Amino acid sequence: MQVVITGVSGGIGKALAEYYLEKGNQVIGIGRNNTIDHDHFHFVTCDLRDLDKVKNLDLNLSDEPILLINNAGVLGKVRRTVDQDIESLQEVFEVNVLAAMIMTGKMAALENQLTIVNISSGAGKNPIPSWGAYCASKAALDMFSKVFYLEEQERGRNTKVYSIAPGVVDTKMQTTIRAVDEENFSQKQRFVDLKNMGQLSNVKEVARKIHRMLSLAFNEEMIICSVRDLVD
Ligand SMILES: NC(=O)c1ccc[n+]([C@@H]2O[C@H](COP(=O)([O-])OP(=O)(O)OC[C@H]3O[C@@H](n4cnc5c(N)ncnc54)[C@H](OP(=O)(O)O)[C@@H]3O)[C@@H](O)[C@H]2O)c1
């Protein structure tokens, strides 16, 4: 299996890349920055906001099965919609939704056996004030996952599709959340408390759980899922 992952410079994406490299898979990372050096790792430089470039990326894939993990994501500026700016709204939808849809379409155009994993969020189901674009983008990713699954069924393809919420994970994104000022983000203290109480998941553990999720027998009910659904 060849594993294609977006956003591998740190956080969950890097942990997933390292997890699959350790398992002996060929991994192709796509993103702006790279910190992985491994014989079975190939990095393709791409700002995922450049959607034409995403569409035309040459990934040099073989005919082995493909696991595409649309992991790259941004929170955008954390502030109420009344104070929001267009640039931040655009960035969130380009990276979190449009690049993922384009990458998925690219892979679907190939003959390979395909598994798509969209890294979603509980924020796609539960509204959080000042995260308007982020919450809406993850809800969009969840719905897109369901639509794409049906399309693959219509095409007679046995594609598996998942939109997985990883829980609250100790990454740069959480550092950013804790650094926002309270005036713009009423729930800041909740995230500070989670960190102080040691409640954030570790990226390696999350990568392992995501893989465990994929190794369960797939059915349509599993498309929208969370690593929290797994019983240890
Ligand atoms: N951490 C959590 O608690 C949590 C909870 C729920 C869901 N998630 C989701 O998990 C995924 C990974 O997040 P994380 O927590 O690991 O955050 P992170 O550490 O901030 O990593 C985000 C990754 O996305 C990449 N990225 C962002 N903008 C990009 C762009 N324009 N082009 C290419 N790559 C870009 C970043 O690369 P560079 O900046 O180096 O280019 C980085 O590799 C995201 O989809 C996030 O929404 C995270």
The ligand as an SDF file (V2000), in Angstrom:
LIG
                    3D

 48 52  0  0  0  0  0  0  0  0999 V2000
   -4.9360   19.0170   17.2670 N   0  0  0  0  0  0  0  0  0  0  0  0
   -6.2160   18.8140   17.5210 C   0  0  0  0  0  0  0  0  0  0  0  0
   -6.6610   18.8630   18.6880 O   0  0  0  0  0  0  0  0  0  0  0  0
   -7.1640   18.5010   16.4020 C   0  0  0  0  0  0  0  0  0  0  0  0
   -8.4960   18.1940   16.7370 C   0  0  0  0  0  0  0  0  0  0  0  0
   -9.3860   17.8930   15.7250 C   0  0  0  0  0  0  0  0  0  0  0  0
   -8.9630   17.8880   14.4070 C   0  0  0  0  0  0  0  0  0  0  0  0
   -7.6610   18.2070   14.0920 N   0  0  0  0  0  0  0  0  0  0  0  0
   -7.2710   18.1840   12.6820 C   0  0  0  0  0  0  0  0  0  0  0  0
   -6.0920   17.4060   12.5110 O   0  0  0  0  0  0  0  0  0  0  0  0
   -5.4080   17.8320   11.3480 C   0  0  0  0  0  0  0  0  0  0  0  0
   -3.9390   18.0360   11.6800 C   0  0  0  0  0  0  0  0  0  0  0  0
   -3.8460   19.1030   12.6140 O   0  0  0  0  0  0  0  0  0  0  0  0
   -2.7030   19.2040   13.7290 P   0  0  0  0  0  0  0  0  0  0  0  0
   -3.3870   19.3280   15.0210 O   0  0  0  0  0  0  0  0  0  0  0  0
   -1.6790   18.1580   13.5180 O   0  0  0  0  0  0  0  0  0  0  0  0
   -2.1620   20.6530   13.3850 O   0  0  0  0  0  0  0  0  0  0  0  0
   -0.7360   21.2260   12.9870 P   0  0  0  0  0  0  0  0  0  0  0  0
    0.3130   20.6590   13.8850 O   0  0  0  0  0  0  0  0  0  0  0  0
   -0.9310   22.6860   12.9370 O   0  0  0  0  0  0  0  0  0  0  0  0
   -0.4880   20.6350   11.5260 O   0  0  0  0  0  0  0  0  0  0  0  0
   -1.1850   21.1120   10.4090 C   0  0  0  0  0  0  0  0  0  0  0  0
   -0.5000   20.6290    9.1610 C   0  0  0  0  0  0  0  0  0  0  0  0
   -1.1860   21.1930    8.0240 O   0  0  0  0  0  0  0  0  0  0  0  0
   -0.2230   21.7930    7.1730 C   0  0  0  0  0  0  0  0  0  0  0  0
   -0.7550   22.9190    6.4060 N   0  0  0  0  0  0  0  0  0  0  0  0
   -1.4480   23.9830    6.8640 C   0  0  0  0  0  0  0  0  0  0  0  0
   -1.6950   24.8490    5.8650 N   0  0  0  0  0  0  0  0  0  0  0  0
   -1.1450   24.3150    4.7550 C   0  0  0  0  0  0  0  0  0  0  0  0
   -1.0570   24.7300    3.4050 C   0  0  0  0  0  0  0  0  0  0  0  0
   -1.5750   25.8930    2.9900 N   0  0  0  0  0  0  0  0  0  0  0  0
   -0.4110   23.9310    2.5240 N   0  0  0  0  0  0  0  0  0  0  0  0
    0.1530   22.7810    2.9250 C   0  0  0  0  0  0  0  0  0  0  0  0
    0.0910   22.3170    4.1910 N   0  0  0  0  0  0  0  0  0  0  0  0
   -0.5450   23.0820    5.0950 C   0  0  0  0  0  0  0  0  0  0  0  0
    0.8620   22.2600    8.1150 C   0  0  0  0  0  0  0  0  0  0  0  0
    2.0680   22.4280    7.4140 O   0  0  0  0  0  0  0  0  0  0  0  0
    2.9460   23.7790    7.3640 P   0  0  0  0  0  0  0  0  0  0  0  0
    2.2880   24.8080    8.2140 O   0  0  0  0  0  0  0  0  0  0  0  0
    4.3060   23.3610    7.8130 O   0  0  0  0  0  0  0  0  0  0  0  0
    2.9210   24.1430    5.9270 O   0  0  0  0  0  0  0  0  0  0  0  0
    0.9470   21.0790    9.0820 C   0  0  0  0  0  0  0  0  0  0  0  0
    1.7580   20.0580    8.5540 O   0  0  0  0  0  0  0  0  0  0  0  0
   -6.1030   19.1020   10.8700 C   0  0  0  0  0  0  0  0  0  0  0  0
   -6.9830   18.7970    9.8100 O   0  0  0  0  0  0  0  0  0  0  0  0
   -6.9040   19.5310   12.0950 C   0  0  0  0  0  0  0  0  0  0  0  0
   -8.0290   20.2940   11.7420 O   0  0  0  0  0  0  0  0  0  0  0  0
   -6.7620   18.5140   15.0580 C   0  0  0  0  0  0  0  0  0  0  0  0
  1  2  1  0
  2  3  2  0
  2  4  1  0
  4  5  1  0
  4 48  2  0
  5  6  2  0
  6  7  1  0
  7  8  2  0
  8  9  1  0
  8 48  1  0
  9 10  1  0
  9 46  1  0
 10 11  1  0
 11 12  1  0
 11 44  1  0
 12 13  1  0
 13 14  1  0
 14 15  2  0
 14 16  1  0
 14 17  1  0
 17 18  1  0
 18 19  2  0
 18 20  1  0
 18 21  1  0
 21 22  1  0
 22 23  1  0
 23 24  1  0
 23 42  1  0
 24 25  1  0
 25 26  1  0
 25 36  1  0
 26 27  1  0
 26 35  1  0
 27 28  2  0
 28 29  1  0
 29 30  1  0
 29 35  2  0
 30 31  1  0
 30 32  2  0
 32 33  1  0
 33 34  2  0
 34 35  1  0
 36 37  1  0
 36 42  1  0
 37 38  1  0
 38 39  2  0
 38 40  1  0
 38 41  1  0
 42 43  1  0
 44 45  1  0
 44 46  1  0
 46 47  1  0
M  CHG  2   8   1  16  -1
M  END
$$$$
